[in-house]
Amino acid sequence: MAMRTGRTAAVWALVAGLTACAGTSKRSEGVARQEDGWVQVWADEFNGTEVDPDNWILKTDVHVNNEQQQYTTSPDNVSVSGGTLKLTARMQAANGYPFTSGRVESAGKREFTHGRVEARIKLPVGVGLWPAFWMLGSDIHTAGWPACGELDIMENVGYGDWVSVALHGPGYSGNTPINGRFYPRTPVSDWHEYRVETSPQAIHWYIDGERVKTTTREEVERHGAWAYDKPLFIILNFAVGGGYPEGVNKAKEPYFGVPQATADLLRQGPQTMEVDWVRVSEKR
């Protein structure tokens, strides 16, 4: 995988034989691994006390999909502590929205073309909550969506036993035919590793090291153009309500995609999506 934007000049030391699993402890910053021909080229282990501005932008101006949250830069919504990134949704009115939450993007800082992108994540459970780990084509501001391509590594709409994956591109966006629903071996409120591997020929999705789906270029091109041979940036966000949750739970009250039980849950206290690390590797 080639890092096209913001790549540092330093070459990271390679340490053979390191492997990752759901229970893996953190490695020290700056140490790269080599595993089955995959070489780590970048990572954020969230070992500091704030979001690293060399890696991430805190986005606040995204209002799409009938989502019910206002993203903020407040540490109440986006923080780093205890070795994890925390994106926290709160029942807190802001800018005409009933909830606040957090979203970070690597656009313009860390962008990658083909390889392995993975994260270790623990999710809250509450129907209508919508945490996600995904990627967009770096040409979104010129090509627009969905022509830029969207690769959803993991989405969850508040159910404790399943997550979903998808591709969105020209001819296969919105209610895309390229999708899948998968059931981790334990609840999503446990730590799980979510991973994608991309090449010019195919995209593979994994949960805890187990491949759960493969989509080939040929399959995609039955629906529209393949949009993944270019740099993509990483997004971690925690939406509340919106089109995808509503499409599953059918709730329109008290908020679109948010049933009363989840509104009550957020009224009782904030809900947090926690990210232990994000890592990117390339095949050599």
C-alpha positions as a LaTeX table, in Angstrom:
\begin{tabular}{lrrr}
\hline
Residue & $x$ (\AA) & $y$ (\AA) & $z$ (\AA) \\
\hline
Met1 & 0.00 & 0.00 & 0.00 \\
Ala2 & 1.39 & 3.39 & $-0.96$ \\
Met3 & 0.97 & 6.34 & 1.35 \\
Arg4 & 0.32 & 9.25 & $-1.00$ \\
Thr5 & $-0.16$ & 12.15 & 1.41 \\
Gly6 & 1.65 & 13.15 & 4.57 \\
Arg7 & 4.02 & 10.20 & 4.60 \\
Thr8 & 7.04 & 10.79 & 6.76 \\
Ala9 & 10.49 & 10.32 & 5.31 \\
Ala10 & 11.61 & 7.99 & 8.05 \\
Val11 & 11.50 & 4.27 & 7.38 \\
Trp12 & 10.17 & 2.40 & 10.35 \\
Ala13 & 12.16 & $-0.47$ & 11.85 \\
Leu14 & 10.84 & $-3.89$ & 10.95 \\
Val15 & 10.23 & $-6.48$ & 13.64 \\
Ala16 & 9.54 & $-9.97$ & 12.33 \\
Gly17 & 7.11 & $-12.35$ & 13.85 \\
Leu18 & 4.74 & $-9.90$ & 15.55 \\
Thr19 & 1.10 & $-10.80$ & 15.07 \\
Ala20 & $-2.14$ & $-9.11$ & 15.99 \\
Cys21 & $-5.18$ & $-10.61$ & 17.68 \\
Ala22 & $-8.13$ & $-9.29$ & 19.62 \\
Gly23 & $-6.20$ & $-9.46$ & 22.86 \\
Thr24 & $-2.91$ & $-8.05$ & 21.56 \\
Ser25 & $-1.29$ & $-5.47$ & 23.78 \\
Lys26 & $-0.07$ & $-2.21$ & 22.33 \\
Arg27 & 3.38 & $-1.97$ & 20.82 \\
Ser28 & 5.52 & 1.08 & 21.36 \\
Glu29 & 5.12 & 3.94 & 18.90 \\
Gly30 & 7.32 & 3.80 & 15.81 \\
Val31 & 7.71 & 0.02 & 15.67 \\
Ala32 & 6.52 & $-1.64$ & 12.48 \\
Arg33 & 5.65 & $-5.31$ & 12.08 \\
Gln34 & 6.19 & $-7.78$ & 9.29 \\
Glu35 & 3.71 & $-10.62$ & 8.97 \\
Asp36 & 3.17 & $-12.98$ & 6.04 \\
Gly37 & 4.64 & $-10.43$ & 3.66 \\
Trp38 & 2.62 & $-7.55$ & 5.10 \\
Val39 & 4.73 & $-4.65$ & 6.39 \\
Gln40 & 3.19 & $-1.98$ & 8.58 \\
Val41 & 3.68 & 1.49 & 7.08 \\
Trp42 & 1.65 & 3.62 & 9.50 \\
Ala43 & $-0.26$ & 3.37 & 12.77 \\
Asp44 & $-1.89$ & 5.43 & 15.44 \\
Glu45 & $-1.84$ & 3.60 & 18.79 \\
Phe46 & $-3.57$ & 6.48 & 20.64 \\
Asn47 & $-0.99$ & 6.43 & 23.40 \\
Gly48 & $-1.04$ & 10.20 & 23.92 \\
Thr49 & $-3.43$ & 12.62 & 25.57 \\
Glu50 & $-5.02$ & 14.19 & 22.48 \\
Val51 & $-5.86$ & 13.46 & 18.87 \\
Asp52 & $-2.65$ & 13.62 & 16.82 \\
Pro53 & $-3.03$ & 16.51 & 14.33 \\
Asp54 & $-0.45$ & 14.88 & 12.04 \\
Asn55 & $-2.91$ & 12.03 & 11.53 \\
Trp56 & $-6.45$ & 13.35 & 11.94 \\
Ile57 & $-8.81$ & 16.24 & 11.32 \\
Leu58 & $-11.74$ & 16.72 & 13.68 \\
Lys59 & $-14.72$ & 17.27 & 11.39 \\
Thr60 & $-17.73$ & 19.29 & 12.49 \\
Asp61 & $-19.42$ & 20.34 & 9.22 \\
Val62 & $-20.84$ & 16.99 & 8.08 \\
His63 & $-24.66$ & 16.83 & 8.01 \\
Val64 & $-25.82$ & 13.92 & 5.84 \\
Asn65 & $-28.18$ & 10.95 & 5.82 \\
Asn66 & $-30.71$ & 12.60 & 8.17 \\
Glu67 & $-28.30$ & 11.98 & 11.04 \\
Gln68 & $-29.33$ & 13.57 & 14.33 \\
Gln69 & $-25.97$ & 14.65 & 15.76 \\
Gln70 & $-23.77$ & 17.73 & 15.59 \\
Tyr71 & $-20.10$ & 16.79 & 15.50 \\
Thr72 & $-17.88$ & 18.92 & 17.73 \\
Thr73 & $-14.22$ & 19.33 & 18.65 \\
Ser74 & $-15.04$ & 19.26 & 22.35 \\
Pro75 & $-13.18$ & 16.71 & 24.50 \\
Asp76 & $-16.65$ & 15.74 & 25.68 \\
Asn77 & $-17.10$ & 14.20 & 22.22 \\
Val78 & $-13.56$ & 13.46 & 20.96 \\
Ser79 & $-10.75$ & 12.53 & 23.32 \\
Val80 & $-7.68$ & 10.35 & 23.77 \\
Ser81 & $-6.91$ & 8.81 & 27.15 \\
Gly82 & $-5.87$ & 5.49 & 28.64 \\
Gly83 & $-4.50$ & 4.34 & 25.29 \\
Thr84 & $-7.70$ & 4.72 & 23.26 \\
Leu85 & $-9.52$ & 7.20 & 21.06 \\
Lys86 & $-12.99$ & 7.88 & 22.42 \\
Leu87 & $-15.84$ & 9.17 & 20.24 \\
Thr88 & $-18.72$ & 9.97 & 22.57 \\
Ala89 & $-22.36$ & 10.68 & 21.75 \\
Arg90 & $-24.37$ & 12.79 & 24.19 \\
Met91 & $-27.94$ & 14.02 & 24.45 \\
Gln92 & $-26.94$ & 17.66 & 24.12 \\
Ala93 & $-28.64$ & 20.15 & 21.81 \\
Ala94 & $-26.31$ & 21.93 & 19.39 \\
Asn95 & $-26.86$ & 23.75 & 16.11 \\
Gly96 & $-30.46$ & 22.52 & 15.93 \\
Tyr97 & $-29.53$ & 18.86 & 16.51 \\
Pro98 & $-30.54$ & 16.93 & 19.65 \\
Phe99 & $-27.22$ & 15.09 & 20.04 \\
Thr100 & $-23.49$ & 15.82 & 19.87 \\
Ser101 & $-20.77$ & 13.38 & 18.89 \\
Gly102 & $-17.33$ & 13.04 & 17.27 \\
Arg103 & $-15.76$ & 12.34 & 13.90 \\
Val104 & $-12.11$ & 12.15 & 12.84 \\
Glu105 & $-10.74$ & 11.86 & 9.29 \\
Ser106 & $-7.25$ & 11.33 & 7.90 \\
Ala107 & $-7.98$ & 13.31 & 4.70 \\
Gly108 & $-4.95$ & 15.21 & 3.45 \\
Lys109 & $-2.77$ & 13.65 & 6.14 \\
Arg110 & $-2.78$ & 9.86 & 5.80 \\
Glu111 & $-4.12$ & 8.45 & 2.53 \\
Phe112 & $-3.47$ & 4.99 & 1.17 \\
Thr113 & $-3.79$ & 3.08 & $-2.11$ \\
His114 & $-4.23$ & $-0.70$ & $-1.75$ \\
Gly115 & $-3.18$ & $-2.72$ & 1.25 \\
Arg116 & $-4.45$ & $-3.63$ & 4.70 \\
Val117 & $-6.33$ & $-1.18$ & 6.93 \\
Glu118 & $-7.43$ & $-2.40$ & 10.37 \\
Ala119 & $-8.59$ & $-1.16$ & 13.74 \\
Arg120 & $-9.40$ & $-2.61$ & 17.15 \\
Ile121 & $-12.75$ & $-1.21$ & 18.26 \\
Lys122 & $-15.28$ & $-1.58$ & 21.06 \\
Leu123 & $-18.83$ & $-0.38$ & 20.36 \\
Pro124 & $-21.76$ & 0.78 & 22.47 \\
Val125 & $-25.10$ & $-0.97$ & 22.07 \\
Gly126 & $-28.33$ & 0.97 & 21.55 \\
Val127 & $-30.64$ & 0.65 & 18.57 \\
Gly128 & $-30.10$ & 3.66 & 16.32 \\
Leu129 & $-26.52$ & 4.39 & 17.37 \\
Trp130 & $-24.34$ & 4.38 & 14.24 \\
Pro131 & $-20.58$ & 4.05 & 14.79 \\
Ala132 & $-18.46$ & 3.35 & 11.72 \\
Phe133 & $-14.91$ & 2.71 & 10.45 \\
Trp134 & $-14.65$ & 3.46 & 6.73 \\
Met135 & $-12.79$ & 5.11 & 3.84 \\
Leu136 & $-13.52$ & 7.62 & 1.07 \\
Gly137 & $-11.66$ & 8.41 & $-2.14$ \\
Ser138 & $-9.41$ & 11.44 & $-1.74$ \\
Asp139 & $-10.95$ & 13.00 & $-4.87$ \\
Ile140 & $-14.34$ & 13.44 & $-3.20$ \\
His141 & $-14.20$ & 17.24 & $-3.54$ \\
Thr142 & $-13.67$ & 17.02 & $-7.31$ \\
Ala143 & $-15.39$ & 13.76 & $-8.30$ \\
Gly144 & $-18.16$ & 13.98 & $-5.71$ \\
Trp145 & $-19.92$ & 11.10 & $-3.99$ \\
Pro146 & $-20.37$ & 8.27 & $-4.93$ \\
Ala147 & $-17.94$ & 8.60 & $-7.86$ \\
Cys148 & $-15.08$ & 8.99 & $-5.36$ \\
Gly149 & $-15.80$ & 5.53 & $-3.96$ \\
Glu150 & $-16.70$ & 4.58 & $-0.40$ \\
Leu151 & $-15.38$ & 1.51 & 1.40 \\
Asp152 & $-17.21$ & 0.64 & 4.62 \\
Ile153 & $-14.95$ & $-1.55$ & 6.76 \\
Met154 & $-17.37$ & $-1.75$ & 9.69 \\
Glu155 & $-20.73$ & $-0.16$ & 10.45 \\
Asn156 & $-23.09$ & $-0.87$ & 13.30 \\
Val157 & $-26.57$ & 0.52 & 13.87 \\
Gly158 & $-26.85$ & $-0.28$ & 17.53 \\
Tyr159 & $-27.49$ & $-4.03$ & 17.58 \\
Gly160 & $-25.21$ & $-6.03$ & 19.84 \\
Asp161 & $-24.65$ & $-9.08$ & 17.66 \\
Trp162 & $-23.89$ & $-7.85$ & 14.12 \\
Val163 & $-21.97$ & $-5.38$ & 12.01 \\
Ser164 & $-22.12$ & $-4.65$ & 8.29 \\
Val165 & $-19.77$ & $-3.89$ & 5.41 \\
Ala166 & $-20.41$ & $-2.31$ & 2.01 \\
Leu167 & $-19.08$ & $-0.59$ & $-1.09$ \\
His168 & $-20.62$ & 2.55 & $-2.57$ \\
Gly169 & $-19.66$ & 3.84 & $-6.00$ \\
Pro170 & $-21.11$ & 5.00 & $-9.30$ \\
Gly171 & $-24.08$ & 2.74 & $-10.03$ \\
Tyr172 & $-24.06$ & 1.02 & $-6.62$ \\
Ser173 & $-24.64$ & 3.60 & $-3.89$ \\
Gly174 & $-27.17$ & 4.17 & $-1.14$ \\
Asn175 & $-29.01$ & 0.85 & $-0.95$ \\
Thr176 & $-25.97$ & $-0.76$ & $-2.55$ \\
Pro177 & $-26.11$ & $-4.40$ & $-3.70$ \\
Ile178 & $-22.52$ & $-4.85$ & $-2.51$ \\
Asn179 & $-22.95$ & $-5.33$ & 1.22 \\
Gly180 & $-23.03$ & $-7.93$ & 3.96 \\
Arg181 & $-24.11$ & $-8.44$ & 7.57 \\
Phe182 & $-21.80$ & $-10.44$ & 9.83 \\
Tyr183 & $-21.92$ & $-11.74$ & 13.39 \\
Pro184 & $-18.75$ & $-11.58$ & 15.53 \\
Arg185 & $-18.25$ & $-14.50$ & 17.91 \\
Thr186 & $-18.93$ & $-12.24$ & 20.91 \\
Pro187 & $-20.98$ & $-9.05$ & 21.29 \\
Val188 & $-19.83$ & $-5.91$ & 19.53 \\
Ser189 & $-19.42$ & $-4.34$ & 22.97 \\
Asp190 & $-16.30$ & $-6.52$ & 23.30 \\
Trp191 & $-13.05$ & $-5.59$ & 21.57 \\
His192 & $-12.89$ & $-6.79$ & 17.96 \\
Glu193 & $-10.48$ & $-6.26$ & 15.09 \\
Tyr194 & $-12.06$ & $-5.05$ & 11.86 \\
Arg195 & $-9.93$ & $-5.21$ & 8.73 \\
Val196 & $-10.02$ & $-4.72$ & 5.00 \\
Glu197 & $-7.48$ & $-5.74$ & 2.37 \\
Thr198 & $-7.62$ & $-4.16$ & $-1.07$ \\
Ser199 & $-5.90$ & $-4.77$ & $-4.39$ \\
Pro200 & $-6.69$ & $-3.88$ & $-8.02$ \\
Gln201 & $-8.49$ & $-7.23$ & $-8.29$ \\
Ala202 & $-10.56$ & $-7.59$ & $-5.11$ \\
Ile203 & $-11.52$ & $-6.35$ & $-1.64$ \\
His204 & $-11.57$ & $-8.68$ & 1.37 \\
Trp205 & $-13.17$ & $-7.99$ & 4.76 \\
Tyr206 & $-12.13$ & $-9.64$ & 8.05 \\
Ile207 & $-13.37$ & $-9.76$ & 11.62 \\
Asp208 & $-10.86$ & $-10.91$ & 14.24 \\
Gly209 & $-8.64$ & $-12.32$ & 11.51 \\
Glu210 & $-11.39$ & $-14.38$ & 9.87 \\
Arg211 & $-12.31$ & $-13.46$ & 6.31 \\
Val212 & $-16.04$ & $-12.82$ & 6.12 \\
Lys213 & $-16.49$ & $-11.41$ & 2.61 \\
Thr214 & $-14.71$ & $-10.99$ & $-0.73$ \\
Thr215 & $-15.89$ & $-8.77$ & $-3.57$ \\
Thr216 & $-14.04$ & $-8.95$ & $-6.87$ \\
Arg217 & $-13.51$ & $-6.17$ & $-9.36$ \\
Glu218 & $-15.55$ & $-8.15$ & $-11.85$ \\
Glu219 & $-18.50$ & $-8.23$ & $-9.46$ \\
Val220 & $-18.30$ & $-4.49$ & $-8.84$ \\
Glu221 & $-18.10$ & $-3.69$ & $-12.54$ \\
Arg222 & $-21.40$ & $-5.47$ & $-13.15$ \\
His223 & $-22.95$ & $-2.51$ & $-11.33$ \\
Gly224 & $-20.65$ & 0.40 & $-12.16$ \\
Ala225 & $-17.10$ & 1.69 & $-12.22$ \\
Trp226 & $-14.44$ & 0.34 & $-9.86$ \\
Ala227 & $-13.38$ & 3.37 & $-7.79$ \\
Tyr228 & $-10.62$ & 2.02 & $-5.54$ \\
Asp229 & $-7.31$ & 2.30 & $-7.45$ \\
Lys230 & $-6.43$ & 5.63 & $-5.84$ \\
Pro231 & $-5.68$ & 7.08 & $-2.41$ \\
Leu232 & $-8.43$ & 6.74 & 0.15 \\
Phe233 & $-8.56$ & 8.34 & 3.59 \\
Ile234 & $-9.79$ & 6.83 & 6.85 \\
Ile235 & $-12.85$ & 7.94 & 8.83 \\
Leu236 & $-13.90$ & 7.01 & 12.34 \\
Asn237 & $-17.22$ & 8.50 & 13.37 \\
Phe238 & $-20.11$ & 7.99 & 15.73 \\
Ala239 & $-23.42$ & 9.10 & 14.24 \\
Val240 & $-26.79$ & 8.97 & 16.00 \\
Gly241 & $-29.87$ & 8.07 & 13.97 \\
Gly242 & $-30.15$ & 8.69 & 10.25 \\
Gly243 & $-31.12$ & 6.83 & 7.13 \\
Tyr244 & $-29.34$ & 3.53 & 7.68 \\
Pro245 & $-30.52$ & 3.02 & 11.28 \\
Glu246 & $-34.07$ & 4.06 & 10.33 \\
Gly247 & $-34.02$ & 1.64 & 7.42 \\
Val248 & $-33.43$ & $-1.17$ & 9.91 \\
Asn249 & $-35.31$ & $-0.09$ & 13.05 \\
Lys250 & $-38.08$ & 1.95 & 11.30 \\
Ala251 & $-38.09$ & 4.49 & 14.13 \\
Lys252 & $-39.16$ & 8.02 & 13.24 \\
Glu253 & $-39.94$ & 9.18 & 16.77 \\
Pro254 & $-38.75$ & 10.67 & 18.98 \\
Tyr255 & $-35.91$ & 11.21 & 16.47 \\
Phe256 & $-35.33$ & 9.87 & 12.97 \\
Gly257 & $-33.72$ & 6.45 & 13.37 \\
Val258 & $-33.63$ & 6.75 & 17.18 \\
Pro259 & $-36.34$ & 4.88 & 19.12 \\
Gln260 & $-37.48$ & 6.00 & 22.56 \\
Ala261 & $-35.38$ & 3.39 & 24.37 \\
Thr262 & $-32.17$ & 4.75 & 22.86 \\
Ala263 & $-33.16$ & 8.35 & 23.50 \\
Asp264 & $-33.68$ & 7.32 & 27.12 \\
Leu265 & $-30.30$ & 5.56 & 27.13 \\
Leu266 & $-28.55$ & 8.74 & 25.97 \\
Arg267 & $-30.54$ & 10.82 & 28.40 \\
Gln268 & $-29.21$ & 8.61 & 31.20 \\
Gly269 & $-25.61$ & 9.09 & 30.05 \\
Pro270 & $-23.19$ & 9.33 & 27.12 \\
Gln271 & $-22.33$ & 6.37 & 24.90 \\
Thr272 & $-18.79$ & 5.85 & 23.59 \\
Met273 & $-17.13$ & 4.18 & 20.60 \\
Glu274 & $-13.60$ & 3.28 & 21.69 \\
Val275 & $-10.67$ & 2.68 & 19.29 \\
Asp276 & $-7.52$ & 1.01 & 20.60 \\
Trp277 & $-5.47$ & 1.45 & 17.44 \\
Val278 & $-5.56$ & 1.93 & 13.66 \\
Arg279 & $-2.86$ & 0.30 & 11.51 \\
Val280 & $-2.04$ & 0.23 & 7.82 \\
Ser281 & 0.20 & $-2.31$ & 6.08 \\
Glu282 & 1.32 & $-2.97$ & 2.54 \\
Lys283 & 2.22 & $-6.23$ & 0.84 \\
Arg284 & 5.89 & $-6.64$ & $-0.06$ \\
\hline
\end{tabular}
